[in-house]
Amino acid sequence: MDTTNQQRILGYFIEEAKEHLQTLEQGILQLSTSAKDAETVNEMFRAAHSVKGGAAMLGYTSIQKTAHRLEDSFKVLKENQINVDSKLENLFLNGYDCLQDLIERLESSSDFSDKDAVEILSQAEDNFVDLQNYLNSLLSGGDSSSKITVVLKQMLQLFKQPDSAENRQKLQDLCQSLAQIAPDQANWQKLINSAKLAVSNKKYPYNAIAQVVIKELKLAGDKLNAGQADTIVPSRNLQQLAATAGGTAASATITIPREPQAAAVALMKSFNKQQLKQICQIISSRL
């Protein structure tokens, strides 16, 4: 494709993107009203989807990812009744601002590339993690059972998508939102940590990880809701996925207290039974 055609296509994309931005801005600025109107939510969802598709076609990954994150959030509004408050409005507006900033930079510079958008993309991702977690908390309405169900549905949708670093990160974010349901339940926290490690494990097929993780979280959630959190234990399959997740496990940072009993508690919260045995063996061999 020659330069003239490239510029023409880019111009079409920018003009259409600006129209979609207008749709998004109008909807988000009146989100408490917009969220109650199915057609308005659909329009915002389609606007984000269109920007995502156009950016993907032109190779602007930063714009594609940001629009995709907005699209995912609008999908939650499409499928659920949510009481919109000022915090939710601000989180959506922050996401919109990041997308608008990226498109304006593209319009003002013919040399725009994803390298120019690293800082914006980082800020956007932090905001979208907060947005997803807050949407989950609003959906739960204080009911851990409904929240777990909602998150598991979101995880299933991600597992149906292609295996990618972005989707694995989203899955880990969702695991983190599950961890917040019962922060004081040690067994629940251990299982969620194992699930996060398993999700990061690239040594096993994506669909194999999905089958194990979803099943484990569903069973553990049922026990948590039944008041049987003490009986939650990661299965051998989940432990294996977590134990061989190499990169993520190695990069995790853990603060170990000086007092022996407190140190033991910290280790037990951070590792599963198999990992703890490995740690004991390593320590014993070096004494």
Beta strands, then each sheet from edge to edge (+ up, - down):
end
